Amino acid sequence: MATYNKRGYKPKTQKEKVEIVEEESTTAEVFNSLDEGASKAEEWAVRNQKYIIGAVAIIALIVLAVMAYNKFVAEPKEKDAMNEMYTAKKYFNDAVSGVSSDSLYQMSLDGGEGKYGMLDIINNYGGTPAANLANYYAGMAYLNLKNYEKAISHLDDFSSDDKMLNPIAKGGIGDAFVQLNQSDKALEYYEKAFQANVNDYTTPLYLLKAAKVAISLGDNSKALGFLERIQSEFSTSNEMKDAEILIGKVEASL
């Protein structure tokens, strides 16, 4: 700012006087413009205050309704669903252990002892996290029961960011497509499975499965990439030995 704008400064020349007048005039115009804008806003607010108050009230009611729904409907519903799922999960876990597997997988789907099965959870508690998880269990149960279409349907309905369940669900879909002789779709889901999360268990597992399917499709170059990744990143995995054998075979064919 010029020195003649300081407090108490008196302009010495006509030019300085003109500049000060122009500056004061511009400042006044700015403040007048702001005052006019504020006045218009106030007038608009006064004219529309009923609508404004109504809108605020509606938003407040929506927020309160959502909070009330979550507290008095969604949370109790989810708790009931998880309680109902306990027996079905027990059947599933026992089936995984290998004791009367087929019948137990079926009981995990249909329920028993007066308790819901996974299909009941899905049908009666739709939209809850429990129903979502029930789709995972139902899909894996159907996969083990060799009902591959239903396995794909339920696993595809399952959604999760869980580091293990997410890749296993996608890998399960890949396994089902293999059994249905749809190798191209199987490869797609095996790739999704090992891309979903990088860990020492699921990643080398689905890399190896993807490599085997790629070989069956005649894509040895892609298969070699999967196998070499196992060799370089997961050399201590259970899949390493098979990967090394396949690397030799694939390299010989290229």
ABEGO torsion letter per residue (X at the ends): XBAAABBGBBBABAAAAAAAAAAAAAAAAAAAAAAAAAAAAAAAAAAAAAAAAAAAAAAAAAAAAAAAAAAAAAAAAAAAAAAAAAAAAAAAAAAAAGBGAAAAAAAAAAEBGGBBBAAAAAAAABGBAAAAAAAAAAAAAAAAAGBAAAAAAAAAABBBABAAAAAAAAAAAAAAAAAAGBAAAAAAAAAAAAAABBBAAAAAAAAAAAAAAAAAAGBAAAAAAAAAAAAAABAABAAAAAAAAAAAAAAAAX
